[in-house]
């Protein structure tokens, strides 16, 4: 009687290097002199793994001196879409009993519709479009997860699930109810279509292949290499492969040295203690790197003792002694007590270094230095593994300083690429309106007219002029205010072209077809960028995404609110990873965790070993409670932590390893990864020997230290006599005396602060002041024609015409109109008392020592005694009497001097006279009402300030002092000459205030003592 054939299943230890060790064993075992390895079929987990193994075959051929080799056929069985990949292997074209798979995008959109139907039947509120589509995507993921585990909708009604419903919160009950009802509807819909979910079809293909091979074994060898997925159908097929006469299953880093006690401590791993019992216990060590392999063996029906060690080593194998330390490193809690008796030599992780940087940027620089150093060794290969995509990009950017182009094989989300950002910004214009920042981002995008350099240069010149006028508070919504801004910037012709592109994105209905929205975006993007939008890898990925979503959205009449378009598009683009075209350095690779599996290099640098990065925080299932998953026999979210631990264990098998982390990232202090803490705990007193101290020390010397800068002196510019001869505005005299440098920068150099885009309209006094002045001036003009014009109605109409931001109108319009109504009452009372308004917003000037002093009066009234009253409107608080007396607020007095010694221009000539009253009419709230009249004069001995007799003479003294010193004299325009002057801070950066103010202040304090 023939002996029963044992399954052929092997494990390649981490220190041997999976891909190279695999090839080293496959070539002598399966190579044919004529056909090479062409008869061999390799089942691999992913297309990335296939590429890694292909590179290992090439290295092996080079090492053995072979000119070439026919490589085996490699099939990625981890992909859901298997038809093209499997070909005749599983004969899907001949599998007429297996229905075709439903298209994923169509399923996503139909699930969104089913969700809305169910929510209506359950009496729940309608979800917005973006939230509904997001929920449909999450529901599809949960369905696939259950389908991979071969769980049907009927399993949600199993006794185990029903028994625990009473322990669930209302939130989980509602989620479970919605999920079960939608899944049942979807099953009915699939029956109508005659299709199945892709995950179910993959299971059926696996089972079909298993059944076919059991009946008739393939004549050519089949080897499954590196597959660790523990889905039941795949596990059954792998068992069949292991039982084939010419088949084998080769696992990555199954720890054969783990003790039986530690192996049992991992938990049930899919093996229930009794028929129908729980397959995953609450205390299962899901986070252990061997747990998913134990689950796979359990589902294959293979004991760990049946697994044999693969004794071939790869080109980049590490010392076997490290395997003991790696095995000990991840021991479960009870078994890790053996660390206390572990000899130092068995705890030592030789050639493994620990590097800690202060910040993420320093970490990236240190890693780049390590890579640069390693590349000086001929043929040495380097792999940087990171779960943090931003950190990976930083490493790649730092390598570019040495002209080292490293391919980040994990890629980046389509939404972060140039093409994705352009379409995302256009979607933002639809969803959030034409905000200044978004608008400039679209019009100045690098892809706009990229292929026409001259046209782009002219485009950008017009854009800069438009940008200059757009700065400041956000304009009112719509294209009208933007058209007026373009007119002010002198770019009307350019704006007409812009408006032709953007006009279709405005005035959209409350709901529109998703397909039409994508059409609008694509047309606008093409109008701006032309073929450049689609020409590169990100553009091709974007085109594929749109062509995938658009026909299904049109077929299903999917509707979306314009406000949800940006979020929906971003969700879609975040699902697409754009990878580089692979033209980087041949010996440097940057991997994500998924891409790093099976890969090997001479130096492996694991970066970002912080909690939340490696491992990433396990996100709980959005629709099914953890207890429900456990009752269904599905592993929980912590399972992914175990996969991350297995990735790290595999990386630790490289000849040289660096484990790196930063103490701070962009969000603040970080916590070291639990894996890194275990490494340090295992090393104990040996940890200090393993510290990477050279690279952090080099960072300070990486760039040449700049020469110590001399102390920046307090600015004291000395303009020429010709430059000094400028007019003095009445609003600038106090600035000239208090902070001469501000006057110099503003009036002599003509420098003005550049307002930000979309400045806060609520805190901008200039906007309020301009509106109030314009409204009051126009009201006075209208009142001269029709005395019955009411300020409230007039102001409300002017606010509507002004096209200011709606939020500004809602916040300030009621307050300002209330204040202006009080102004109207005071003016009417003044008329009764013999006070008449002579002029509003009138310009005046006078000559003093040959210097022109000019200003604008908000209002000039004639009093009953024939003298004049100078009125200045304020939307905020008026200056105090002390400030006026100190020379910090000289505007009203200078206007009075112009009325006395010069003239104001009015419609019928010039206005002159003696001013006896000076008033600030403020719109601020006082005593419960908006509006206040304040006179900056000392009216009694109890008050401070300037008396009426001192008021104009004191202003005249200040004016002559300023003219003698700065305009006609030679005094320097010293920055902050009077530290008490409450001036603006617009020029503080220009004068580099913070570099000298402390030094000057200290010197003044010492001199005072």
Secondary structure, 3 states (H helix, E strand, C coil): CCCCCCCCEEEECHHHCHHHHHHHHHHHHHCECCCECCCCEEEECCHHHHHHHHHHHHHHHHHHCCCCCCCCEEEECCCCCCHHHHHHHCCHHHCCCCCCECCHHHHHHHHHHHHHHHHHHCCCCCCCHHHHHHHHHHHHHHHHHHHHCCCCHHHHHCHHHHHCHHHCCHHHHHHHHHHHHHHHHHHHHHHHHCCECHHHHHHHHHHHHHHHHHHCCCCCCEEEECCCCCCHHHHHHHHHHHHCCCEEEEEECCCCCCCHHHHHHCCCCCCCCCCCCCCCCCCCCCCCCCHHHHHHHHHHCCCHHHCEECCCCCCCECCCHHHHHHHHHCCCCCHHHHHHHCCHHHHCCCCEEEEEEEEHHHHHHHHHHHHHHHCCCCCCCEEEEECCHHHHHHHHHHHHHHCCCCEECCCEEHHHCHHHHHHHHHHHHHHHCCCHHHHHHHHCCCCCCCCCHHHHHHHHHHHHHHHHHHCCECECCCHHHHHHHHHHCCCHHHHHHHHHHHHHHCCCCCCEEHHHHHHHHHHHHHHHHHHHHCCCHHHHHHHHHHHHHHHHHHHHCCEECHHHHHHHHHHHHHCCEECCCCCCCCCEEEECHHHHCCCCCCEEEEECCECCCCCCCCCCCCCCCHHHHHHHCCCCCCHHHHHHHHHHHHHCCECEEEEEEEEEECCEECCECHHHHHHHHHHHHHHHHHECCHHHHHHHHHCCCCCCCCCCCCCEECCCHHHHCCCEECCCHHHHHHCHHHHHHHHHCCCCCCCCCCECHHHCHHHHHHHHHHHHHHHHHHHHHCCCCCHHHHHHHHHHHHCECHHHHHHHHHHHHHHHHHHHHHHHHHHHCCCEEEEEEEEEEEEECCEEEEEEEEEEEECCCCCEEEEEEECCCCCCHHHHHCCCCCHHHHHHHHHHHCEEEECCEEECCCEEEEEEEEEEEECCEEEEEECCEECCCCCCCEEHHHHHHHHHHHHHHHHHHHHCCCCCEECCCCCCCCCCCCCCCCCCHHHHHHHHHHHHHHHHC
